Amino acid sequence: MTQSRRENATLRGFPAEVDAVICGGGPGGSTFATLMARMGHRTVLFEREKFPRFHIGESLLPWNVPLFERIGVLSKLQAAGPQVKRGARFYHQGTSFTRPVLFANGVDSDHPTSFQVKRAEFDALLLDHARESGAAVFEETRVTEVLFTADGKRACGVKVLLKGESEPRTVGAKLVVDATGRDALLSRHLGGRRRDPLLDRSAAFAHYDTFKRAEGPTGGDIVIVTTPEGWWWLIPFSDGSVSVGIVMPSKRFKERQGTVEQLFEESVLATPEVQELLAGSKRTMDVQAIADYSYSTPRISGDGFCLVGDAACFLDPVFSTGVLLAMQSAEIAAASVDRALRRKGRVDAADFRGFERTFRGAIRRFERFVHGFYQPHVLETFYTPAPNDWIGRGVTTVLGGGVFHPTFKARLWIFAFHACTALIRVVQALRGKGAFERATGILEPEKAP
């Protein structure tokens, strides 16, 4: 979209009152804006930055693809030529433990592929789609305050500061959506965020010009290298470049000697698998970091407001859940809002009950796997061939993103996987420190030095 078209919203004038204000233009915010505008509601989106802008979280899940189609953006995304992703390949540092994941082998084989995307381009595409769908989009506009009624219970609008202006403007709204990601604009009003003590992890990451990708169709898959302390990701893009990141306990960042860049480079040299994959490549950007990033917000909706995506919750990114949770939560919440506005012209806390139940249920299903990923007995189960093929298919369904409305069959085999991990836990308790811990160097989190 041209610069002049991007500025059209400002040139057409500033709204005084709308049906929905969306704060934040990432995947969750742009999805919400697209759907609300397409359903005929007056919608405005305020984004603090100017797109395109860099963002991490570049590996998408197969269950995102039908959502792209539902909001009408799939053909645009395919035309942009993203890297096709058919699965994931897991390795453990210094051992023979491996685990390939092929999404087509899930319980539901209708979700066989997804994409790897550079978020600067991907997010700009989604935001432009919201604009083209009829939402008024204002970039470089900061929401300074969410307004509430005199009793403090119902959100009724926002104050926003446009670029170049010294005084904020007020916009009234029947609904305010917090899609501000980790900034979590509304969480302060709702009592703050809760950090997950079991996921006290931080990440350092950068892009490289190339890496040694696998031959054939699997060359587009994400590569995960687990280590005694955490794990690496390598996400290939269609232009040959790759996103590389390491996740480790936050205290390793706090107690490091030197810069984050030095810690990152030292970690590459200490991980032969990653060093070999990056042999001959060049880093194309400064190393960046995200600290202590797993959290949740106890309250994610109320009278006239809701939180979607990372504003509500962020999980450790080991299973690439961020974009799916953001867009899917936005879609479910938007449907609730549409029904409420058409029925009574306002949105109450009760209208979000189904949204909260579905969203929190999906988070719990992901969360159980994420927590388990740092427990030796669960990781051992993951790296061990499943005693039943359907157990592996159930796990693949979760890793592909099938957590919002899983079928009974998927639920059954996911339960079987967790039962296997519990059995391994019992066996480990009987035999003492397990062979897997000895082979991998992994310790239980509470035993880690």
N, C-alpha and C positions, 0 to 999 in steps of 0.2 A: 504494500500500500504506500502511496506517495506521501511526502511530508505534508502537502496541502490537504490531502484527505484526512490525515491524522489530526489536523488542527480544526477540521470542520465543526466538531462538536463545540469547541470553544467559540468559534465564529458565529454559530447559530444562537448563542446565548446560553445562560446558565439557568438550570431549573430551580424553581422555588419549592416545589413539592412533587414527589413521585410515589409510585407504589413500592418500589424496592431500591434501596441503596446498597451496593456491594462495595465493600472496602477491600481492595486488593485485586490485582489482575492476573494472578497465577492461574494454574489449571482449574482449581476449585472456583475461584471468583469468575473467571471467564465462562466456565460451564454454567454456573448459576445465571449469569447475565444473559447468555445465549438462550437458555430455556425460558426464562421469564419474558424476554422480549418476544420470542417466538410464540408464546402463549398469549400475547397481547397486553402485557402489563407494562406500564411506564417504568423503565429501568435505567438507572445510571450507575456507572462503575467508576470509582476513583482509584487510580494507581499512583503510588508515590514516585516510582521511577519512570524513566523513558525506555521503552522497549525498542529493539532487543537488548537484553542485559543477561549476563552470565548467571547461571544457576546450576546447582548440583542436583542429582536425582535423574539420571539420563536413561535408565533401563526400564522399559515399560512391560506390563504383564498382558498375557493374551486376553484376559477378561476385560481389558480396557478397549479392545478393538470393536466389539459390538456397541459399546458406549459411544465411540467415535462416530459410528454409523448412525446411531440414534440422534445425535445432535447435529448431524449433517456435515461433519468435517473430515470423514475418512478419506474421501476422494482427494481432498486438498492435501492431506498428509501424505498419501501415497504418491501424489504428483511431485512432492518435495524430495522424494527418493531417500527415505530413511533406511538404515540398515535393518534387514529382516532378522528377527531373533526367534529361533526355534526351540531354545532351551537354555540350559546352564551346565557348566562342567565344574565340579568341585574336586579339589585336591587338598591333601594335608601335607604341609611342609615336611620334607625329609623322610616321608614314608611312602608306601605303596597304596595307601588308602585313596580311592577315587570314587566318585559318584556322578555319572551322567544323568541329566534330567531332560527328557524329551516331552514337551508339552502335549504333543499328539497322543501320548500314552496315558493321559489323565482319564478319570472315570468318564468325564464328558470330553469326547474327542473333537467336539465342535470348536475348540479354542486352541488350534495347533501352533499359532505363531503370534508374535508381537513385533515391536520395533525398539531399536536403540536410537536415541535422538539427542542432538545438542539442544539443551533447553533454551538457549537464547533464541534460536530459530523456532522451536516448537511452541514455546509460550507466546511468542509474537504472533504466530499463526492462529493460535486459539483466541488471542485477544482481538485480532483483526476479524475473526469469524464472529465474535460477539458483537462487534461494531456493525458488521455487515448484516447481522440478524436483527438489528434495530435498537440495540442498547446504545445509550449515550456514554461514550468512554472519554474520560479525562485523565491523561497521563501527566506526570510531574505535578500531581495534586495530592497533598497530604491531608488525611483525616486527622484533625487535632483533638476531636472529642465526639463521643457518641452521646446524644441527648436523650434524656429520660423525662417522663412526666413527673409532676411535682412529688408524687409518692415514691418515685425512684424505681418503679416496677416495670413500666412499659417503655421500650425504646421508641422514640418518635422522630428521630432524624439525626443529622450529624452537622458538625462544623468542619469546613474544609478550607485549606489555604492553597490557592492557585499559585503557580510559578509567577514571580514578578509582582505579587500583591503582598501588602503588609498586614491586611486585616482578613480574618477568616470569614467565609460566607456560610449561611445556614441553609440547609436543605431539609425539608420535612419529608417523612416517609412512613408508610404503614409497616415497613419491614426494614431492618438493618442486618446485613449479613457480614460477619467477620470472616474474611478470607485472607487475612494478612499474614498467614503462615506463622513462622517462629516469632514474629513480633507480637502475635496474639493480642491485638488491640483491646478486646473486651475482657480478657482474662483478669485484668486488674480490677475491673468493676465487679467481677464475679468471685473475687477472693484469691486470684493468682493461680499458678500452675503447680502441679505436683510432679516432681521428678521421680523417675523409676530407679530405686536404689540397686535393682538387679541389672540395670543397663546403664551404669555410669561409664559411658564410653565416649570417646571423641574420635574425630577423623581428620586426616590430612590427605590432600588430593591435588592432582594436576593433570594436564593433558600432554600427550606425547604425539609426535608426528606419525609414528608407526609402531607395530609390534609383530611378533611372530604368531599370526593367527592360524588356526587349524585349516586344513584344506577342505574344500567342499562346503556344503550347506551349514555345517556346524561352525564355520569360521565366523559367523555373526553372533554366536552365543556369548553370553557373559561368562567370564572365568572367575571362579572364587577359589582363593588359596587360604585355607584355614591354618592358623599358627597356634602355638601354645598360649599366646596372649589375646589373639583376636583373629582378624582375617583381612585379606586383600580383595579388591575388585579390579577387574580389567574389562572395560566396556568398549567394544569396537564400534566405530562409526563407518558409514558408507564411503567416506573420503579416504579411508585407510588409517586415520588417526585413532587414538584410544584414550579413554579416561581411566586414570589409575588412582586408586585410593587405598589407604590403610586405616582400619579401625582397631583401636586398642584401649585399654583402661585409661580413663582421664588422668589418673595420677601420673602416668608415664609422660603426659604432656606437661603437667605441672612441675615434675621433678627433673625434666630434661636438662641436659647441659648444652647450651647453645640455642639456636633458632629452631622453629618448626621445620624449616627447609632442611636443616642439618639432620634433624631427627628422621625426616622422611627419606633422605638420601641414604642415611645409615641403615634404615630398615630395608631399603631395596637391596643393599649389599648383603644384608643378613638373611635374605630369603632367596636361595638359589633359583627356585622356580620362577619368581618374578624377575630376577636379574637376567635369567636366560631369555624370557619372553621379550624383555626390553632391550636386548643386546643390539647395538647399532642404531638405536632410536635417540631422538633428542626431545627434551622437554620444551614445550612451546608456551608455557605460562608459569608465573610464579606459583609456588606451593601455597595453597590456602587451607584453612582449617575451620572445623565446626566443633565447638566444645560442648560436652555434656548435654547431648541433644534429645534424649528420650524423656518424654513427659506426657501428661494428660491434664485436661481441664475438667474438674468435677462437674461443672454445669455447662452444658453446651447449647441450651435453648431456653427461651422464656417468652413472655408477652412481647411480641414485636421484634424478636431478634433470634438469631441462631449463629453457631460457629460451624464451619466446615473445614475439612482437610487438616493441615498442620496447625491451624489456630485452635483446633479441638484436641488433637493428639498427634504425637509423632513417635513412631517406633524406630528402633535400630533398623538401618536400611538393608540388612543382609538379604532380604527377600524382595527388594525393589517395590515396596508397597506404597510409597508416598503418593505418586500421581494417581493410582487407582483409588486409594482412600479419599483423596481430595475430590476427584471428579465424580465418583460414585456417591459420596455423601452429599455433594451439591445437587446431583440429579434427584436423589430421594427427598431431600429437603425442599427443593423447588416444587416437586409434585404436591407435597403437603401444603405449601404456601398457596399454590394455585387453587387447590380445593377450598381452602379457608377463605381466600379473597372472593372467590365466586359465590360462596355460600353466604357470607356475612360481612364482607368488606373489611375485615381485620384479621390479624393472625395472633392467636393466643398460645400460651405454653402448651395447653392440652393438644393443640394441633400437631405438635412435634413428637408426640409419644411414639408413634410408629417409626419415625425417623431415628429417634434416639435408640429404640430397641434394636433396630436393624443395624445401625452404625456401630453401636457398642458390641453387638454380637459378632460382627465381622472383625472388629479389633481384637476381641478375646481369642478368636480362632487363630489369627495371625500371631498374637502375643504369646500364646502357648508354645508355638514353634520357635519364635524368636528367643524367648527365655531359655528354651531347651537347647538352642544352638550353642549356648555357653556352658552347658552341663555335659560332662564327659559321657555319662550313660546314654543321653539322648543323641549326642553326636556319634557315639559308637553305633547306635541303632541306625542312624542315618547312613553311615558308611558301610553297614553290613547288608548283604543281599537279603531282601525281604523273604520270609518263609512262604509268603503267598503273594502272587503277582498283583492281586487287587489291593494289598496294603500299599505297595509302591505306587499304584495308580491313584489311590486316595491322597497320598502325600503330594504327588505331582499336581493334583487338582488344587490343593492349597497353594503350592508354590506358583501356580499359574494365575491365582487370584480368585478362585471359586469359593469365596467365603461369605458372600452376602446372602445368597439363597441356595446353600448346598443341598443337593438331593439326599434322600435317605441313604442311598447306596454310598455316596461320598462320606456322609457322616459316619456310617458303619465302619468303613475301612480306615478312616482317620482315627476313630476310637481304637481300632485294632493296633494301629501304629503306637499310640500312646500306651496301650496295654503291653506291647513288646518292650517299650522303654522302661516301664515299671518292673517288668520281669528281670531285665538286665540290671536294674538298680538293686533288686533283691539279691541276685547272684553276686554282684560286686560286694555287697555288704557281708556276704558269707565267706567270700574268698579273700577279702582285704582289697588293697589297691589293685585295680584291674589291669589286665594286659594292655588295654587300649591307652590308659593313662601313661603306662610305662613306655609304650611305643611312641606316643605323640608328645609327651611332656606336658599335657594339659592337666591342670589342677582344678578342683572345685573352686568357685569364686571365693568362698570364705576361707579357703586354704592357700590362696595365692599370696605370694610374699608382697 
